[in-house]
């Protein structure tokens, strides 16, 4: 069996990471797959592993601009799939060509197009809001006509079903994996008495600064605790996005003029990110819109106690291994952070539970389940 993968629109971020780790961990022969061809730009191709069964296709159209690339994906890719002898097209980016002569499988990795309230946080009629409306249409059509759709969480599957109605194709839950370098056994917990303003309790929040990530609300919550005399600080790590990044910078400067307890580092290389978790006492994850909270799973793997948003799939993933808050409510956030600070026994118990849950996420299992689903989807189509 020959699998074609459309990665023509994967340029950076989580989509490229997923594809790279998926192929690095894959043993496609176990599913009866003997060849995989990936359509990808040269920059993405450079991040993919060298495997005897893997072929990289980088025709000129893959390097063109968005409009030209999108048109060519619709018109040229189906012909190229046939020319290569592919038996199935896998599109992890979520959008399929309109007419594909072979079975198709796509993947849901972005919840913003299907949660209007969250998309509206960028401002109605803004460029980002309009982009999400377009993605809702293109991905919605793809999900409905695909022979198979892969979801990362039950929450994502349920949300897409509410937005689109029933899907005719096969469906599977296949969460991403976690790299082993993030795994650290939970460390001894500091007591509140061990913390002071020279050695404060250190929270960490890793995520791009966007409206639905709620870093500004978290900063206000930490500032409120500090104003009440609690020895606490937080490190934000993540690239700024547009106007929200500028607002966050202004709020941090206003709340902490001297820069003593609200710190912000720009985005770090993914290869170095695991080192940041070792410097924290606890982790904050305040997102209100996720498909699968990969960053939170990294913090779970790092053995950190976690205060998490109660929205989206976070309760599904974290379960009883964290304390929860409403990300729109500063007082709720502050209460959850204070609860973690004041109770080292609670932190220890939750860190152990979170670490055990994170250990279940494996790129090897993700790869096995993904390629098994692709192969079974082809067989189901052929048997019809």
Buried (B, 14 or more C-beta within 10 A) or exposed (E): BBBBBBBBBBBEEBBBBBBBBBBBBBEBEEBBBEBBBBBBBEEBBEBBEEEEBBBBBBEEBBEBEEEEBBEBBBEBBBEBBEEBEBBBBBBBBBBBBEEBEBBBBBBBBBBBBBBBEBBBBBEEEBEBBEBBBEBBEBBBBBBBBBBBBBBBBEBBBEBBBEBBEEBEBBBBEBBBBBBEEBBBEBEEBBEEEEBEEEEBBBBBBBBBBBBBBBBBBBBBBBBBBBEEEBBBBBBBBBEBBBEBBEBBEEBBEEBBEEEEBBBBEEBBEEEEBBEBBEEBBBBBBBBBBBBBBBBBBBBBBBBBBBBBBBBBBBBBBBEEBBBBBBBBEBEBBBBBBBBBBEBBEBBBBBBBBBBEBBEEBBBEBBBBBBBBBBBBBBEBBEEE
